[in-house]
């Protein structure tokens, strides 16, 4: 026969007015004996209050934030007397936190609580109640990797569920970045050390930041550094400059680099490729669209110049001027940043001697260019001053070997040092 029973707060030692920090059940829930009903938190421990028997919750009398003591009515449960008689131990009548919904025939029942220690420093084990630990164990979640959103950083059921959802949403498979186990970044209150100001990241930085992070952690990068002798190229560029400045076209070293990179990609086609979704095949492209990193006030954008193989230096310089202006004026459509095969990131107009650019996936390589400078180069038994251009080629080591990378930069150097080769 069904009977309504009261579930009361049992004796928890000296503790009185213990805050409820989580309520795991609601009216209508079917619960099993030992299933956690509430979590409480004293100064020393968090503890779960388990159900004393199987039944259906009729009414929950406590809520998060309530302070309860021994004898407080927790909830009413409808139970089958034949099942519960063995586990029920009646105690004193309830002292309800909030007036319970009329329980005339209810039999009071006190339940044992299961405590767990609170962490006493930041590095100790995760701060979670036994039921949450049990829940996490069932899902195979390592609680030390879950950030608690509850009071004092306590981990809630929601936190565990969100953690699992995020983990499942990570891309899997050959080109994905799933399965990385890294510890969380420390959360630091910088204001403890001095004055601070918080500035939100721009939309572009947020978007590109997520992609950069994924590419950085999921692609095995190597960066090959090299130098190209551009002494003659610069002399030629300056000659052209005098002619074309009148037409409003600025010819920078980048126009030559675009053309030279394409020549090297034609020589070494693996640089014009992407891994397919399985990670087992290389998709070789027969077109040559090159992305150029443009520094804008809102962050980095990478517009793509199409069919670079079919265009001359002057045309490329003109298009470069147009796309970088449009990028800085935020007038580029999303399509202008799609379809790239390879990226050039030039910091040469600013400075530096070398850097390690991050590959713009699904491309497999990116060329970083730093500032050219005059260096003494030993030629035909004497040192001669030559204009040397630093090159930094980052490549995906799953696709490109080190030797191939050096062949690529050497070839690039050869073409840049004698730009007549660009027309071969
Ligand atoms: N060595 C020496 N001088 C160089 C050079 C190099 N490698 N590259 C360019 N220069 C010179 C140019 O000739 C030009 O000189 P003058 O004004 O005397 O003619 C000057 O530097 C400025 O060039 P520029 O930057 O206007 O033009 P660009 O074609 O070299 O570059 C663009 C265009 C859009 C790529 C560039 O403006 C830019 O945004 N670069 C930053 C890219 C970036 O942030 N990459 C980092 C990605 S990782 O965070």
Boltz pocket constraint, residues with backbone or C-beta under 6 A from the ligand:
constraints:
  - pocket:
      binder: B
      contacts: [[A, 251], [A, 252], [A, 253], [A, 254], [A, 255], [A, 292], [A, 293], [A, 294], [A, 295], [A, 296], [A, 300], [A, 320], [A, 324], [A, 345], [A, 346], [A, 347], [A, 348], [A, 349], [A, 350], [A, 357], [A, 369], [A, 370], [A, 371], [A, 372], [A, 373], [A, 389]]
      max_distance: 6.0
